[in-house]
Amino acid sequence: MAKAYTQVEFDSIMEKVEKVDFKVKEYLKLAGYKKWARLYAPVNMGWTMTSNIVESINAALVSARELPIYDFLEEVRKMFGRWNCSNRKEASHTYTVLGKQYQEMRTLNEAMSTRMTVVPSNEYLHTVNDEGRHYTVCRLKRKCSCGRFQVNELPCPHAWTVLKSKFLMPEDYCSDYYKSKSVVMTYEVLVYPLPNQNEWNIPAHISEEVVLPPKWKRSPGRPKKKRDKSFSELLQKKNQHSCSTYGQRGHNKSTCRNAPRRT
């Protein structure tokens, strides 16, 4: 449901969820669809629905979290400086109109459009036949009935078919945010290095401020280093093993109940 582009697709999946547990439907409704569903979002959320960047930062700072607060923040600053420099270098060496990721999506949509046919209604409105299913593409409003053209702001396969029939450049119908020059501008702001601590020019009202320790009592036992994982993550980890004989998940070859028994 989070990745659904159309109302029909969203409602269809919601019906399946309701059959499993009707309470889940009410919970998701109270949470607010616009907070997690692409279809109801007040802004275009694109095709990326993930928290991988948070997981990447957590994994990169495992050892740094054991440092004192100043050293920890310094490690964070240096890490983001390296990432910013690397991304800026990669973006500046991209010689296509679109950035690398968006160029790959453009190529994929172009390949998928080769099996589709177009029936024009007027100069801007077209019907695209995709294996028996019909989609309406409005070139003027940059919309498609599949929902991807207007949400991703990148020509979907149906829009690609229309643009090719008109001998138009698909890059002209892509968001400026996806273009290489915009990606380079994203990393223009540098993460400046800091001088030695004894060379800092600290204002008096800050240097005179006394910072007290937090009113918090440390719980007994060794401090936790790993975050609490959700139930879905624990369930996925539990079922990651699969049987090499039958390919089923949740058990391995030695515990397989379907294996032939020796007599």
TINU-968508 format. One record per residue (C-alpha): residue in one letter; chain; residue number from 0; z, x, y negated. Coordinates in nm, 4 decimals. Example, Ala and Ser with C-alpha at 12.3 -4.5 7.8 and 13.67 -1.06 7.14 Angstrom:
% TINU-968508
- residu  chaine  num  c3  c1  c2
- a  A  0  0.7800  1.2300  0.4500
- s  A  1  0.7140  1.3670  0.1060
//
This chain:
% TINU-968508
- residu  chaine  num  c3  c1  c2
- m  A  0  0.0000  0.0000  0.0000
- a  A  1  0.0726  0.2863  -0.2392
- k  A  2  -0.2854  0.4110  -0.2001
- a  A  3  -0.4593  0.0706  -0.2013
- y  A  4  -0.7407  0.0332  -0.4563
- t  A  5  -0.7977  -0.3440  -0.4293
- q  A  6  -0.5779  -0.6526  -0.4240
- v  A  7  -0.7224  -0.7629  -0.0895
- e  A  8  -0.6295  -0.4330  0.0738
- f  A  9  -0.2803  -0.4406  -0.0795
- d  A  10  -0.2089  -0.7982  0.0322
- s  A  11  -0.3412  -0.7299  0.3821
- i  A  12  -0.0995  -0.4417  0.4354
- m  A  13  0.1858  -0.6358  0.2762
- e  A  14  0.1357  -0.9130  0.5312
- k  A  15  0.1750  -0.6608  0.8120
- v  A  16  0.4935  -0.5275  0.6539
- e  A  17  0.6316  -0.8795  0.6137
- k  A  18  0.5769  -0.9508  0.9840
- v  A  19  0.7877  -0.6477  1.0739
- d  A  20  1.0697  -0.7168  0.8256
- f  A  21  1.0490  -0.9690  0.5413
- k  A  22  1.3376  -0.7933  0.3628
- v  A  23  1.1169  -0.4925  0.2990
- k  A  24  0.8748  -0.7065  0.0988
- e  A  25  1.1551  -0.8292  -0.1260
- y  A  26  1.2918  -0.4773  -0.1677
- l  A  27  0.9527  -0.3392  -0.2729
- k  A  28  0.9035  -0.6278  -0.5133
- l  A  29  1.2409  -0.5719  -0.6779
- a  A  30  1.1721  -0.1980  -0.7043
- g  A  31  0.8586  -0.2791  -0.9042
- y  A  32  0.5049  -0.2370  -0.7745
- k  A  33  0.3981  -0.0431  -1.0828
- k  A  34  0.6421  0.2363  -0.9957
- w  A  35  0.4839  0.3280  -0.6628
- a  A  36  0.1550  0.1399  -0.6106
- r  A  37  -0.1724  0.2759  -0.7440
- l  A  38  -0.3132  -0.0748  -0.7911
- y  A  39  -0.0315  -0.1887  -1.0256
- a  A  40  0.0240  0.1391  -1.2111
- p  A  41  -0.0058  0.1074  -1.5919
- v  A  42  -0.2153  0.4278  -1.5933
- n  A  43  -0.4785  0.5587  -1.3527
- m  A  44  -0.2895  0.7555  -1.0891
- g  A  45  -0.6017  0.8937  -0.9197
- w  A  46  -0.6206  0.9655  -0.5482
- t  A  47  -0.3242  1.2048  -0.5315
- m  A  48  -0.0032  1.0320  -0.4211
- t  A  49  0.2325  1.3067  -0.3086
- s  A  50  0.5469  1.5022  -0.3912
- n  A  51  0.4142  1.8292  -0.2488
- i  A  52  0.4641  2.0177  -0.5766
- v  A  53  0.8370  1.9397  -0.5605
- e  A  54  0.8526  2.0608  -0.2012
- s  A  55  0.6626  2.3785  -0.2940
- i  A  56  0.9047  2.4589  -0.5757
- n  A  57  1.2068  2.3917  -0.3527
- a  A  58  1.0675  2.6213  -0.0831
- a  A  59  0.9890  2.8966  -0.3344
- l  A  60  1.3426  2.8894  -0.4788
- v  A  61  1.5421  2.8977  -0.1558
- s  A  62  1.6707  3.2530  -0.2093
- a  A  63  1.6941  3.2168  -0.5901
- r  A  64  1.9366  2.9245  -0.5622
- e  A  65  2.2076  3.1649  -0.4444
- l  A  66  2.1928  3.3626  -0.7714
- p  A  67  2.4072  3.3019  -1.0818
- i  A  68  2.2651  3.0456  -1.3219
- y  A  69  2.1119  3.2988  -1.5645
- d  A  70  1.9424  3.4999  -1.2884
- f  A  71  1.8260  3.1764  -1.1266
- l  A  72  1.6607  3.0557  -1.4477
- e  A  73  1.5005  3.3958  -1.4940
- e  A  74  1.3497  3.3749  -1.1449
- v  A  75  1.2172  3.0282  -1.2258
- r  A  76  1.0607  3.1547  -1.5491
- k  A  77  0.8911  3.4469  -1.3737
- m  A  78  0.7669  3.2256  -1.0908
- f  A  79  0.6063  2.9749  -1.3278
- g  A  80  0.4588  3.2645  -1.5249
- r  A  81  0.2893  3.3993  -1.2112
- w  A  82  0.1624  3.0551  -1.1131
- n  A  83  0.0340  2.9848  -1.4629
- c  A  84  -0.1508  3.3179  -1.4782
- s  A  85  -0.3029  3.2712  -1.1318
- n  A  86  -0.4211  2.9172  -1.2052
- r  A  87  -0.5632  3.0168  -1.5439
- k  A  88  -0.7560  3.3027  -1.3834
- e  A  89  -0.8968  3.0790  -1.1102
- a  A  90  -0.9963  2.8084  -1.3597
- s  A  91  -1.1671  3.0560  -1.5945
- h  A  92  -1.3803  3.1868  -1.3053
- t  A  93  -1.5100  2.8418  -1.2113
- y  A  94  -1.8780  2.8158  -1.3012
- t  A  95  -1.9325  2.4507  -1.2127
- v  A  96  -1.9019  2.1596  -1.4544
- l  A  97  -1.6042  2.0201  -1.2637
- g  A  98  -1.2977  2.2027  -1.1400
- k  A  99  -1.2870  2.3229  -0.7807
- q  A  100  -1.0946  2.0270  -0.6350
- y  A  101  -1.3005  1.7685  -0.8215
- q  A  102  -1.6263  1.9433  -0.7376
- e  A  103  -1.5393  1.9120  -0.3686
- m  A  104  -1.4690  1.5401  -0.4129
- r  A  105  -1.7993  1.5007  -0.5985
- t  A  106  -1.9866  1.6697  -0.3134
- l  A  107  -1.8143  1.4502  -0.0539
- n  A  108  -1.9012  1.1300  -0.2417
- e  A  109  -2.2607  1.2454  -0.2750
- a  A  110  -2.2845  1.3013  0.1020
- m  A  111  -2.1406  0.9560  0.1748
- s  A  112  -2.3892  0.7892  -0.0611
- t  A  113  -2.6981  0.8977  0.1356
- r  A  114  -2.6732  0.6006  0.3758
- m  A  115  -2.6486  0.3335  0.1049
- t  A  116  -2.9140  0.1236  -0.0689
- v  A  117  -2.9233  -0.0206  -0.4222
- v  A  118  -3.0402  -0.3593  -0.5489
- p  A  119  -3.0452  -0.3755  -0.9328
- s  A  120  -2.9490  -0.6922  -1.1193
- n  A  121  -3.0151  -0.5505  -1.4655
- e  A  122  -3.0092  -0.2108  -1.6332
- y  A  123  -2.6351  -0.1629  -1.5835
- l  A  124  -2.5328  -0.3986  -1.3004
- h  A  125  -2.6215  -0.3150  -0.9390
- t  A  126  -2.5373  -0.4225  -0.5839
- v  A  127  -2.4866  -0.1454  -0.3286
- n  A  128  -2.5231  -0.2131  0.0434
- d  A  129  -2.2846  0.0023  0.2480
- e  A  130  -2.3332  -0.0676  0.6195
- g  A  131  -2.3477  -0.4442  0.5719
- r  A  132  -2.0819  -0.4660  0.3016
- h  A  133  -2.1856  -0.5294  -0.0584
- y  A  134  -2.0234  -0.3632  -0.3600
- t  A  135  -2.0888  -0.4347  -0.7277
- v  A  136  -2.1248  -0.1371  -0.9599
- c  A  137  -2.1267  -0.1719  -1.3396
- r  A  138  -2.2536  0.1504  -1.4896
- l  A  139  -2.1751  0.0433  -1.8475
- k  A  140  -1.8046  -0.0235  -1.7786
- r  A  141  -1.7861  0.2489  -1.5111
- k  A  142  -1.6454  0.0098  -1.2534
- c  A  143  -1.7005  -0.0589  -0.8851
- s  A  144  -1.5619  -0.3461  -0.6779
- c  A  145  -1.4146  -0.0891  -0.4351
- g  A  146  -1.1788  0.0171  -0.7169
- r  A  147  -1.2294  0.3909  -0.6851
- f  A  148  -1.4740  0.4462  -0.9706
- q  A  149  -1.2432  0.3103  -1.2426
- v  A  150  -0.9161  0.4397  -1.0961
- n  A  151  -1.0236  0.7910  -0.9978
- e  A  152  -1.2518  0.8163  -1.3039
- l  A  153  -1.4981  0.9918  -1.0756
- p  A  154  -1.8163  0.8299  -0.9352
- c  A  155  -1.7410  0.6807  -0.5936
- p  A  156  -2.0135  0.6872  -0.3231
- h  A  157  -2.1420  0.3462  -0.4408
- a  A  158  -2.1644  0.4635  -0.8028
- w  A  159  -2.3279  0.7833  -0.6813
- t  A  160  -2.6052  0.5788  -0.5193
- v  A  161  -2.6702  0.3937  -0.8442
- l  A  162  -2.6695  0.7089  -1.0563
- k  A  163  -2.9124  0.8841  -0.8234
- s  A  164  -3.1502  0.5866  -0.8354
- k  A  165  -3.1478  0.6165  -1.2163
- f  A  166  -3.1814  0.9981  -1.2099
- l  A  167  -2.8569  1.0307  -1.4078
- m  A  168  -2.6062  1.3157  -1.3966
- p  A  169  -2.2830  1.2075  -1.2200
- e  A  170  -2.0855  1.4663  -1.4192
- d  A  171  -2.1455  1.2552  -1.7306
- y  A  172  -1.9452  0.9760  -1.5667
- c  A  173  -1.6465  1.1929  -1.4723
- s  A  174  -1.3261  1.2138  -1.6702
- d  A  175  -1.3076  1.5051  -1.9119
- y  A  176  -0.9774  1.5995  -1.7493
- y  A  177  -1.1676  1.7032  -1.4339
- k  A  178  -1.4031  1.9411  -1.6117
- s  A  179  -1.3540  2.3163  -1.5956
- k  A  180  -1.2934  2.3565  -1.9689
- s  A  181  -1.0078  2.1052  -1.9533
- v  A  182  -0.8535  2.2800  -1.6536
- v  A  183  -0.8620  2.6106  -1.8443
- m  A  184  -0.6960  2.4440  -2.1448
- t  A  185  -0.4156  2.3217  -1.9174
- y  A  186  -0.2969  2.6799  -1.8664
- e  A  187  -0.3564  2.8085  -2.2212
- v  A  188  0.0128  2.7849  -2.3099
- l  A  189  0.1695  3.1069  -2.1844
- v  A  190  0.5088  3.1546  -2.0262
- y  A  191  0.6293  3.4338  -2.2532
- p  A  192  0.8401  3.7175  -2.1107
- l  A  193  1.1933  3.7604  -2.2456
- p  A  194  1.3413  4.0840  -2.3824
- n  A  195  1.6645  4.2356  -2.2542
- q  A  196  1.9682  4.0172  -2.3003
- n  A  197  2.1274  4.2592  -2.5482
- e  A  198  1.8236  4.2160  -2.7771
- w  A  199  1.8491  3.8391  -2.8018
- n  A  200  1.8969  3.6871  -3.1469
- i  A  201  2.1453  3.4106  -3.0690
- p  A  202  2.2520  3.1724  -3.3512
- a  A  203  2.6225  3.1785  -3.4347
- h  A  204  2.6847  2.8123  -3.3515
- i  A  205  2.5638  2.8803  -2.9978
- s  A  206  2.7325  3.2162  -2.9379
- e  A  207  3.0673  3.0754  -3.0538
- e  A  208  3.0484  2.7755  -2.8226
- v  A  209  3.2816  2.7938  -2.5230
- v  A  210  3.1307  2.6646  -2.2013
- l  A  211  3.3949  2.5431  -1.9595
- p  A  212  3.3434  2.5086  -1.5850
- p  A  213  3.2603  2.1589  -1.4635
- k  A  214  3.5418  1.9257  -1.3590
- w  A  215  3.4338  1.9277  -0.9997
- k  A  216  3.6237  2.0147  -0.6883
- r  A  217  3.4331  2.2043  -0.4269
- s  A  218  3.4318  2.0328  -0.0908
- p  A  219  3.5532  2.2294  0.2117
- g  A  220  3.3080  2.4091  0.4357
- r  A  221  2.9997  2.6166  0.3792
- p  A  222  2.7812  2.4894  0.0904
- k  A  223  2.4577  2.3161  0.1865
- k  A  224  2.1304  2.4992  0.1264
- k  A  225  1.8903  2.2320  0.2458
- r  A  226  1.8304  1.8937  0.0874
- d  A  227  1.9059  1.5673  0.2646
- k  A  228  1.5891  1.4423  0.4316
- s  A  229  1.4860  1.0789  0.4471
- f  A  230  1.4845  0.8828  0.7716
- s  A  231  1.1039  0.8877  0.7889
- e  A  232  1.1001  1.2690  0.7646
- l  A  233  1.3621  1.3030  1.0363
- l  A  234  1.1714  1.0625  1.2596
- q  A  235  0.8472  1.2525  1.2053
- k  A  236  1.0154  1.5831  1.2872
- k  A  237  1.1712  1.4358  1.5990
- n  A  238  0.8350  1.3185  1.7305
- q  A  239  0.6337  1.6247  1.6383
- h  A  240  0.6248  1.7572  1.9972
- s  A  241  0.3484  1.6235  2.2183
- c  A  242  0.2721  1.6373  2.5880
- s  A  243  0.0094  1.9002  2.6704
- t  A  244  -0.0982  1.7009  2.9775
- y  A  245  -0.1534  1.3552  2.8284
- g  A  246  -0.1366  1.4231  2.4514
- q  A  247  0.1403  1.1703  2.3893
- r  A  248  0.4028  1.2405  2.1207
- g  A  249  0.7794  1.2313  2.1633
- h  A  250  0.8034  1.4474  2.4754
- n  A  251  0.6613  1.7655  2.6263
- k  A  252  0.5056  1.8571  2.9582
- s  A  253  0.8362  1.9284  3.1329
- t  A  254  0.9890  1.5890  3.0406
- c  A  255  0.6722  1.3834  3.0937
- r  A  256  0.7369  1.0729  3.3039
- n  A  257  0.3685  1.0233  3.3756
- a  A  258  0.3281  1.3583  3.5485
- p  A  259  0.2635  1.3362  3.9254
- r  A  260  0.5765  1.3961  4.1293
- r  A  261  0.5946  1.6507  4.4054
- t  A  262  0.6727  1.5216  4.7520
//
